[in-house]
Amino acid sequence: MPDSQSLTDPYAWLEEVQGQKPLAWVAEQNVKSRGILKADPDYQKNYDSILSVLDAADRIPYGSLRHGHVYNFWQDAANPKGLWRRTSIADYQNPAPHWEVLLDVDALAKAEGENWVFGGAVCNPSGKRCLIKLSRGGGDAKVVREFDPESRSFVADGFILPEAKTDVSWWGDRRILFATDFGKGSLTQSGYARIVKLWKRGQPIAAAQTVFEGDVKDVLASSATSSTSAGEFALIVRAVSFFETEYRLVRDDGAAAQLPLPLGADVKGMTGGWLLATLRQPWEAVPGAASPHQVRKTFPKGALIAFDLAAFARGQMPAVLPLYAPGPRQSIESVATGRDAVYVAIYDNVVGSVHVFRPGKDGWAGKKLALPGNGSADIASVNDYGPEAMFSFNNYLTPPTLYFDTGNDAPKPIKSLPARFDASGMTTEQFEATSKDGTKIPYFVTRPKVMNGPAPAILYGYGGFEVSLTPSYSANFGRLWVSRGGVYVVANIRGGGEFGPAWHDAALKENRQKAFDDFAAVAEDLQKRGLTTPKQLGIMGGSNGGLLVSTVMTQRPDLLGAVVCQVPLIDMIAYTHIGAGASWAGEYGDPADPKMRDYILGYSPYQNVKPGVKYPPVLFVTATSDDRVTPVHARKMAAKMEALGQDVLFYENTDGGHAAAADHKQSAEMWALSFVYLARKLGLK
């Protein structure tokens, strides 16, 4: 049902995503925006530069380790929709691997007359069958079809699921657990599945057994499976809210027993009968629940623990053991479970390292792997069926290098991306800004080593959902901005995960304003340091970052020269009724609650754009096929600001879903438009 405000909202008609009148408005806006920005002489140069990098043959073909293969999805000029392919682990380490193409998505789309976008593949433990996910246009809703990698063909009588926001996982080789749209009443208020079924090979789908049914107020229900040395394990995942989850172990008869884990546990994977999880809140494991030897244990917020799932499956008291507890300026960025070890990317003041942990008689022992520092050291892939693992390293000025580990904890470089820009005249520095409440906010500045006064700058941020912005190499910013004398800034504001759950929780719900204050503080600090000026400062963000930049635009227009707002949330009073918005009430609060509505109304950009205020120029970027956030927010905000006489451009791609681009050409267009826009508005020469 629509929010009551939509009854008096003059731009509510734009909420009909595929409506004839809204799409006519979109087409008119696109003609205007493309006409202005593509007329700039830099547009085609930018587009060609971006596309050449995206299509370059010397990119690192990142892949997934599985049994004796590395699987990779590859897009280039000749294959815009992409090739799903594989090679042996041994051959992958060579400079030019010999790839076996399993699925040509361009050929499939042409043969079937569909605008297919590859959405990933899930293979069974033997690797003999896979479930291919395909979306029409790049949205979250996907078709699932069983595929035989050996014959390189779809299985006519295999597991097939119609288009929906479906979750599916193999449980062994001959059965799957799946959650999908089963018809009226089967979805949550967020638009995701709430019923999980078990479907066995040879059964009609109608005979699939219901193993779990969640509440309509939940975010979703899904499954997670793992084939380990201790056996096959299957879990039901009930997301009570975005940050609260229940886990149930599925037994062979389909019955599900809830694990004695706190709602704040975030399961990361399984290995050798152990379940690995991080904790969003402190947890006191009490006797009789999940504590070994009947001893009370306390695990701190942000810690990584191992839970003896195999013991729980046998009906025994499961041990819960600590692996790592980060300090106040540290975070566990990612966790990956392999056959023999657990790998953890740990960040200290937003600089990463990778640690390996193995179980032993006296608990889990860990050590730091020898990878470069002063940047992002991350986990690329681990093998569930072998000892191998791969890692990556990069930073703002160093192109990515891929490292291969045979299982001896001695990673060696095997592939590196050639430099996409000359970084010799550039430098990256880390500074801190002081936010409104005195909190120190770190941020990275990448700039020319020699600057003759303030320069055009782009400040990028996100600040939500415990997502961290860690140092990363960007050919776009290096080639199109910093190499031309511009400054590129990334802010590590609260709401993100840079310093673990506490950093995220600091900007939750009624504290959301702190994220906006942090971002504004970084903008002010840049100007105090003489790196830029208000008329030269542009801000950029997407999704939750789109909410960030549109809010700061309305609250502190005096700080800014231009804004690029991508696939954003903006109408926060109505957001729970738009796309998957209901699932994010755990992040922002529910505007149906009068107290939360007051907090949200205090910052919601759509309600806080006012007549008589001069806002900085803004470019909105979105996609018709985005079925997660949807283009509704950007459409309404653009229309409202345009009616108020503000300087607004709007661009809506058809394909791409929440990424707003389904292939390299669409991505090149989106980014070329954005960089031309900012260069024009901020005075980059």
Buried (B, 14 or more C-beta within 10 A) or exposed (E): EEBEBBEEBEBBBBBEBEEEEBBEBBEEBBEBBBEBBBEBEBBEEBBEBBBBBBBBEEBBBBBBBBBBBBBBBBBBEEBBBBBBBBBBBEBBBEEEBEBEEBBBBBEBBEEEEBBBBBBBBBBBBEBEBBBBBBBBBBBBBBBBBBBBBEEEEBBEEBBBBEBBBBBBBBBBBEBBBBBBBBEEEBBBBBBBBBBBBBBBBEEEBEEBBEBBEBEEEBBBBBBBBBBBEBEBBBBBBBBBBBBBBBBBBBEEEBEBBEBBBBBBBBBBBBBBBBBBBBBBBBBEBBEEBBBBEEEEBEBBBBBBBBBBBBBBBEEEBBBBBBBBBBEEBBBBBBBBBBBBBBBBBBBBBBBBBBBBBBBEEEEBEBEEBEBBEEBBBBBBBBBBBBBBBBBBBBBBBBBBBBBBBBBEBEBEEBBBBEBBBEBEEBBBEBBBBBBEEEBEBBBBBBBBEEEEEBBBBBBBBBBBBBBBBBBBBBBBBBBBBBBBBBBBBBBBBBBBBBBBBBBBBBBBBBBBBBBBBBBBBBBBBBBEEEBBBBBBBBBBBBBBBBBBBBBBBBBBBEBBBBBBBBBBBBBBBBBBBBBBBBBBBBBBBBBEEEEBBEBBEBBBBBBBBEEEEEBBBBBBBBBBBBBBBBBBBBBBBBBBBBEBEBBBBBBBBBBBBBBBBBBBBBBBBBBBBBBBBBBBBBBBE
